[in-house]
Amino acid sequence: MTIKHVLMIGNPQLRETSIQVTNFDNVTKFDKQFQTILVDLKDTLTHLQKTKKIGRALAAPQIGYLKRIIFMQTSKRTVYMINPVITWKSNELFEVWDSCFSFGVYFFVKIKRHKKIIVEYKDENGIFKKEEFEGDLSELFQHEIDHLDGILATDYLKNNKDIILREEWEKLRN
């Protein structure tokens, strides 16, 4: 099990644009670098979920790989997204309290996200997928795809009063 260090806000690598996974049609189970990234994402996210008691996904740049790869893991589903692209966004927006492992999950920011999106991507086996996501999954994948472009949730802050520490956020939820 490999648990990678998560890059924290302020690290300049989080602001870089990740590169496409190229020659994807030639990627096999024997491609070591690709497989290493997939395993590292899964192991690191599993560890973070156990220790932080929060979180559903992780983007490769957060653990030092500037590749366009995302891993999501919930009790209902796991998914790898390779080279994801949002091809459609609803006009309807909604407010969310968004946090990030790259913030240490110490604070949340209130921002607006599109209520629905359509994402095209390839899975870890190279199979093309096109899915519509709504609500919390729409927000989640917008957040993770932003990481691939060097964008953090804090970039969407409109008001400095829309920041809350995790402890206070948890009180609001109960």
C-alpha positions in Angstrom: 0.0 0.0 0.0 1.4 3.4 -1.1 0.1 6.5 0.6 1.3 9.6 -1.1 1.7 13.0 0.5 -1.1 15.4 -0.5 0.1 18.8 -1.8 -1.2 21.7 0.3 -2.7 25.0 -0.8 0.2 27.3 -1.5 2.2 24.6 -3.3 2.8 26.0 -6.8 2.3 22.5 -8.4 -1.4 22.7 -7.5 -1.6 25.7 -9.9 -0.2 23.8 -12.9 -2.3 22.4 -15.7 -2.1 18.6 -15.9 -1.3 16.8 -19.1 -3.5 14.4 -21.0 -2.9 10.7 -20.7 -1.6 10.1 -24.2 -1.6 7.0 -26.4 -4.4 5.8 -24.1 -5.3 3.1 -26.6 -1.9 1.5 -25.9 -2.2 1.6 -22.1 -2.4 -1.9 -20.7 -2.3 -3.4 -17.3 1.4 -3.7 -17.8 2.0 0.1 -18.2 3.8 0.7 -14.9 3.5 4.5 -14.5 -0.2 4.5 -15.3 -0.9 1.6 -13.0 1.2 3.2 -10.2 -0.9 6.4 -10.4 -4.2 4.4 -10.2 -3.0 2.4 -7.2 -1.5 5.5 -5.5 -4.8 7.4 -5.9 -6.8 4.5 -4.5 -4.5 3.8 -1.6 -4.1 7.5 -0.7 -7.8 8.3 -0.9 -8.7 5.2 1.2 -6.2 6.3 3.8 -7.6 9.9 3.8 -11.1 8.7 4.1 -10.2 6.6 7.2 -8.1 9.3 8.9 -10.0 12.5 8.0 -13.5 10.8 8.1 -14.5 12.8 5.0 -13.9 13.0 1.3 -15.0 11.1 -1.8 -12.4 11.8 -4.5 -8.8 12.7 -5.3 -7.1 14.1 -8.4 -3.7 13.0 -9.5 -2.1 16.5 -9.3 -2.9 16.5 -5.5 -0.5 13.7 -5.0 2.2 15.0 -7.4 1.2 13.5 -10.7 0.4 16.1 -13.4 -1.8 13.7 -15.3 -5.5 14.2 -16.0 -6.7 11.4 -13.8 -9.4 11.4 -11.0 -10.4 8.7 -8.6 -13.7 8.6 -6.7 -14.7 6.1 -4.0 -17.9 6.0 -2.1 -19.9 3.2 -0.5 -21.9 2.9 -3.7 -19.4 3.3 -6.4 -15.8 3.7 -7.4 -14.7 5.3 -10.7 -11.5 6.3 -12.4 -11.8 9.2 -14.8 -9.0 9.5 -17.4 -8.9 12.8 -19.4 -12.3 14.0 -18.2 -14.0 16.9 -19.9 -17.1 18.7 -18.9 -19.1 18.9 -22.1 -22.2 20.6 -20.8 -23.2 22.6 -17.7 -26.7 23.5 -16.6 -27.5 27.2 -16.2 -28.9 26.5 -12.8 -26.4 27.0 -10.0 -26.5 26.0 -6.3 -24.4 26.9 -3.3 -22.2 24.4 -1.6 -19.7 24.3 1.3 -16.6 22.9 -0.5 -13.5 21.7 1.2 -10.4 19.8 -0.1 -7.7 17.5 1.0 -5.3 20.1 -0.2 -6.8 22.4 2.5 -6.2 19.7 5.1 -10.0 19.7 5.3 -9.5 22.4 7.9 -11.9 24.8 6.3 -14.8 25.1 3.9 -15.6 27.8 1.4 -19.2 28.6 0.2 -19.2 28.7 -3.6 -21.6 28.2 -6.5 -21.5 25.2 -8.8 -23.6 24.1 -11.7 -26.4 21.8 -10.6 -26.0 19.4 -13.5 -23.0 18.5 -15.8 -22.2 16.0 -18.4 -18.7 14.5 -18.3 -16.9 12.5 -21.0 -13.9 10.4 -20.0 -12.3 7.1 -20.4 -12.2 4.6 -17.5 -9.1 2.7 -16.4 -9.7 0.1 -19.1 -9.9 2.7 -21.9 -13.6 2.5 -22.3 -15.3 5.8 -23.3 -18.0 7.0 -20.9 -20.4 9.9 -21.0 -22.4 10.5 -17.8 -24.6 13.2 -16.4 -24.1 14.1 -12.8 -26.5 16.2 -10.6 -26.2 17.8 -7.2 -23.4 16.6 -4.9 -21.7 14.5 -7.7 -21.9 17.4 -10.1 -20.2 19.6 -7.5 -17.6 16.8 -6.7 -16.5 16.3 -10.3 -16.4 20.1 -11.0 -14.1 20.3 -8.0 -11.9 17.5 -9.2 -11.7 18.5 -12.8 -10.7 22.0 -11.6 -7.7 20.4 -10.0 -6.6 19.2 -13.4 -6.5 22.8 -14.6 -4.8 24.3 -11.5 -8.0 25.7 -10.1 -8.9 25.5 -6.4 -12.2 26.0 -4.7 -10.9 29.2 -3.0 -10.7 30.8 -6.5 -14.5 30.9 -6.6 -14.8 32.9 -3.3 -16.9 36.0 -3.8 -16.9 37.1 -0.2 -14.3 36.6 2.5 -17.2 35.9 4.9 -17.9 32.6 3.1 -15.1 30.7 4.8 -15.8 28.4 7.8 -13.6 26.2 9.9 -14.5 22.5 9.7 -15.4 22.4 13.4 -18.1 25.1 12.9 -19.3 23.5 9.6 -19.9 20.3 11.4 -21.9 22.1 14.1 -24.1 23.5 11.3 -24.7 20.1 9.9 -25.9 18.6 13.2 
